[in-house]
Amino acid sequence: MKFAVIEFPGSNCDHDFYHAAKHALGCETRFVWHQERDLSGFDVVILPGGFSFGDYLRAGAIARFSPIMAEVARHAKRGGYVLGVCNGFQILTEAGLLPGALTLNHGRKFICADMRLRVETANSFVTRGLEKGRVITVPIAHMEGRYIADEGTLRRLNGDDRVLLRYCDGQGAVTDQANPNGAAENIAGILSEGRNVAGMMPHPERVVEKALGGEDGLLILNSILSRAA
Amino acid sequence: MTTIVRHMDELAPVTDTQTIERHNISPEEYERIRSILGRAPNLVELGVFSVMWSEHCSYKSSRKHLRLFPTSGPQVIQGPGENAGVVDIGDGDVVVFKMESHNHPSYIEPYQGAATGVGGILRDIFTMGARPVASLDSLRFGAVTHHKTRYLLDGVVSGVAGYGNCMGVPTVGGELVFDRCYNSNCLVNVFNLGLARGDAIFKGKAEGAGNPIMYVGAKTGRDGIHGATMASEEFDETSEQRRPTVQVGDPFTEKRLLEACLELFKTDYVVGIQDMGAAGLTSSSMEMASRAGTGIEMDLARVPRREKGMTAYEIMLSESQERMLLVARKGTEEKVAAIFHKWGLNADVVGHVTRDGMARISDGGKVVVNIPAAPLSDQAPVYDRPAAPPADLAVRQELDLDELHQPVDLTATLLEMIGSPNLCLREWVWRQYDHQVRTNTVQKPGSDAAVIRVKGTTKAVAMSVDCNARYCWLDPYEGGKQAVAEAARNVACSGATPLAITDCLNFGSPERPDVMWSFIRAIEGMSEACRALDTPVVSGNVSFYNQTGDDPIRPTPTVGAVGLLREVDKLVGQFYRNEGDLIILIGETFPEIGGSEYLSVIHGIERGAPPKTNLTAEAALIKTLIRLADERAVSSMHDLSDGGLAVALAESALPPSGGGFGFHVKVNTGLRPDVALFSESQGRALISCPPDKLERIVEIIADAGLPGEVIGRVTTSEASITINDAPTVSTTVAALHSRWSGALPKLMGGGAVGH
């Protein structure tokens, strides 16, 4: 599989994702500058974390106007995989490729910490190697990660089995105490209607080696590689 | 000051004493300016001299004494004098590091002060051609009960986070200290380390007559004018009105500047480059010419500005952030500009290098500055200020142990200690810092040293920042020694070999003989330790005038040590790892309770002689720790420092992520139990190991001539200490954890945080 890691000015997890895809997964990986207009030949498009355009105005609000985003939308329409992590998730909601929005954390502070996440569906390109209900540990690092959506959207996300991950405690219980940022229904990640666009606040690319304190991120990244959906 | 000078004729000779005084230029300094120029300076020139000869930029009170530091060694590629120090880590790889203070601005405007402090140190690192990969922050605030402490801490931590996180440079460690001596002068010292190849280091030199001088990065505004001068004065009741002299940071611009510069450095277009930090365009242009022995010609009319009607004076002295001055190879101007334009940044030719040694700066045709560049630096005043010990030094050092009552319940004492503001869990701070971005952080915040790996190699770099200002106040010589020793020991506790240090020397007014004496003694102590531990000083920073009225801060020479771990998989942490492991104490415990955390927290006394650092023993201990890690003999290694043995035993049981092990320890000692538990004798470390490694470990420790003793074993949840067969501390890891982790969030009013 061939990965494209989109680089916006201000992206800062681009190198981390490149490293994970290329060295942990062993996949062909290329950086794609936000002003490029061609994604042909790529199987997976990654929108990495960071502060694209300084997160000025709103996180992701300016990046969605970059030339590459029209191509990302076309790639998604063709059924290609798109994964947005952290700032990438924010950009995908701003671009309308995923519903809802990511707003200022409940505690109004940046949070960088390991999170327990409960896998809510195994029916996705990023969780198909996992079982529903499994608890994994992946860090978050954000200031604006509180997922919100209107009631109808939340109902559809739940009804269509499109909630990927929820913040939970060590036993897998989804509680207020385990919710780091005030996200609606503890939602940490979601899928598009077509199930080929995924967004998540946690950073799987940060936990792909034991030396970094964990390998649970590999469970997600390896899912992308396994074709048995 | 700016409002006054804006109404003056910029080009008229300045001779009136009021204007000269307002620029902090003494009558002797003014005469020296006259003799360098052969005439009276005009207002712009006076401004240039004023910032270049400010304490902050010229080191005029400290320079003489800084020469005491050892600064060379086979590992040193670049010592002090450039933007940052450069140290060899083998195979052509180098680390570039430095620590900088941003104390005064952070007190006046905590968020922006701290943010631009981070921005400034990052520019120092990437100016050298290195990619910044790790920051540490050393923060000091007043008493936790002081009304400004919470506001300052909250603002400073948010500022460090806001800038560092956006830059994608992880803040991987640091220290946080509360002490009432910082009530009116907080300290914000930020350390950064970058990685580069040894053959691709860039320097701040304006070489090659005819080469273009280019201005890159953000536009110039009126912010921060005379910031360097502000940092060279003590505070008074009007200081808060100086908020406009604090710069405003834009990390997004700096992130683009970083990427553009690193892209540029892959080409051969650059001759020299220097960031515009303190004293902005003035210091960057003058220093580059002075280092190269050349001259420069610049036209201010070509400097991009974001405000209308700026005077030459304002442009020269602005401290607007995220700007660089570079000298390019002639003919490459357009290619250089194209790289910056790709990142949406300005890149303008503003002048060129000349041969005649003059800094000739015009503003649309009229010459506004005409100063010989070299004398501006070379003939900067150097002061040998009077120094004398504080009058009450002997009283400070008095302590009669017999008058000190012993706590009845030492379990309660230990719990109170680890829940105290200076020993409790700091996660509230580092949780706000992205400490994992770049995916190199192999030892997260909360252990003795922060450790990052070097991708593409087996190597890792360990870092620690340390200082005990109470020790330095009681005895600056011992305090200086101890700061270096502790930082190096912390690095060694991870298994890494300490290579070099950087420092931030934070003191009160150098015009006070007692401050000056402390400054000199601290440097003497640090220098001796640097020689004994083979850790030369490669960069650093002096921050004087940390005082309000007559009240200076305690001497705070913060040390940042850097070490190399050749094989990252030999990394050792400070936390117990297996039930049944043996716990060994290396080093000797003396009745050294003077200046201790115990004395301060439990008895409310801050007196006595601080612990003496035996540098021979310290060097032997550091070698031993490195060897133990290298032979993979140990499960954990932890330095003994604030709070002594009892606190170290507890800290090893408390990994921030939870799920630690306990300890059951028996101490046989002739010391009083409280002294045995909380003495802060130096040169000690606590290790744990599987029983089958004991024999080898005993050999290694004996080899080094150090005392070492098995004092107990690792348990599941019990935390107990027996002294001379009397149960003295008896509690659980859960009880320790609760007191230790709850303290700071409670202090900051945040309550529990979800996890």
Chai-1 contact restraints between the chains, C-beta under 6 A:
chainA,res_idxA,chainB,res_idxB,connection_type,confidence,min_distance_angstrom,max_distance_angstrom,comment,restraint_id
A,P9,B,R256,contact,1.0,0.0,6.0,A-B,restraint_1
A,G10,B,F252,contact,1.0,0.0,6.0,A-B,restraint_2
A,G10,B,K255,contact,1.0,0.0,6.0,A-B,restraint_3
A,N12,B,G168,contact,1.0,0.0,6.0,A-B,restraint_4
A,N12,B,V437,contact,1.0,0.0,6.0,A-B,restraint_5
A,D16,B,T439,contact,1.0,0.0,6.0,A-B,restraint_6
A,F51,B,C166,contact,1.0,0.0,6.0,A-B,restraint_7
A,G54,B,F252,contact,1.0,0.0,6.0,A-B,restraint_8
A,K109,B,Q432,contact,1.0,0.0,6.0,A-B,restraint_9
A,F110,B,A161,contact,1.0,0.0,6.0,A-B,restraint_10
A,F110,B,N165,contact,1.0,0.0,6.0,A-B,restraint_11
A,F110,B,Q432,contact,1.0,0.0,6.0,A-B,restraint_12
A,I111,B,R431,contact,1.0,0.0,6.0,A-B,restraint_13
A,C112,B,R431,contact,1.0,0.0,6.0,A-B,restraint_14
A,C112,B,D434,contact,1.0,0.0,6.0,A-B,restraint_15
A,C112,B,H435,contact,1.0,0.0,6.0,A-B,restraint_16
A,A113,B,R431,contact,1.0,0.0,6.0,A-B,restraint_17
A,P139,B,Q436,contact,1.0,0.0,6.0,A-B,restraint_18
A,A141,B,D434,contact,1.0,0.0,6.0,A-B,restraint_19
A,Q177,B,G754,contact,1.0,0.0,6.0,A-B,restraint_20
A,A178,B,G754,contact,1.0,0.0,6.0,A-B,restraint_21
A,N179,B,G754,contact,1.0,0.0,6.0,A-B,restraint_22
A,P180,B,G754,contact,1.0,0.0,6.0,A-B,restraint_23
A,R206,B,Q436,contact,1.0,0.0,6.0,A-B,restraint_24
A,R206,B,T439,contact,1.0,0.0,6.0,A-B,restraint_25
A,A211,B,V442,contact,1.0,0.0,6.0,A-B,restraint_26
A,L212,B,T439,contact,1.0,0.0,6.0,A-B,restraint_27
